[in-house]
């Protein structure tokens, strides 16, 4: 799945799925922009990749930041071929308990961030004859889990946004798809486990979300990103590729 000479932006590239995706893209020949709200993390990952990458700080919910990210990319490499809209986060809470400002921030980063980054990338892709946009949704967009109302709602919006964008831009040669991961063993969950009263029990509960009885790895999701970025998926647009270890067909009683 060759990405030779293609220019790829990966948001949320400083850790987890984003980092694994940036690294895998580079291994497959791409030039990679590692974009993250944590500038130190973005630069560190880019430096580890080498001369075919650079790191940039971006708050994807900021139009100014999103536009600047695209401008820096085109100034250096002249084009954008692939955009991975991976930046996002979630927290606990239902509609009664979640603070309004937390709800707004989740929606602003997870959903508005995709809108803004795509808004500035699509005209560049259009001039270059097309490209591939990949959004990170979640199996929870269709299955839900308890006490994650804002996160689940944002991921449902991302899945719908993916299909709408695919419809609007197909004739411009721009494919828009999404990957729906299950629960991924990442630095985010490592911190949660470390702070838990019973880390082993909590990890076991998270493993039980999947019928395969384990959490996924960032590298497994990166492989799906690579497929959708490459010409191997050239007839796919508006697709939601679920890579969740069977979580969406299991039970979701675990919080």
Protein Blocks (a to p, Z undefined) as FASTA:
>chain_A
ZZehiacddehklgcjllmmmmmmmmnopacddddfblmlmmmmmmmnommbccddddfk
bmklmmmmmmmmmmmnopafbdcdfbccddeddfklpcfklmmmmmmmmmmmmmmmmmmm
mmmmmmnopacddddddfklmnopghilmmmmmmmmmmmmmmmmmmmmmmnopacddddd
dddddfklmmmmmmpmblmlmmmmmmmmpmnlpacdfklmmmmmmmmmmmklmmgghiac
ddeehmmmmcckbZZ
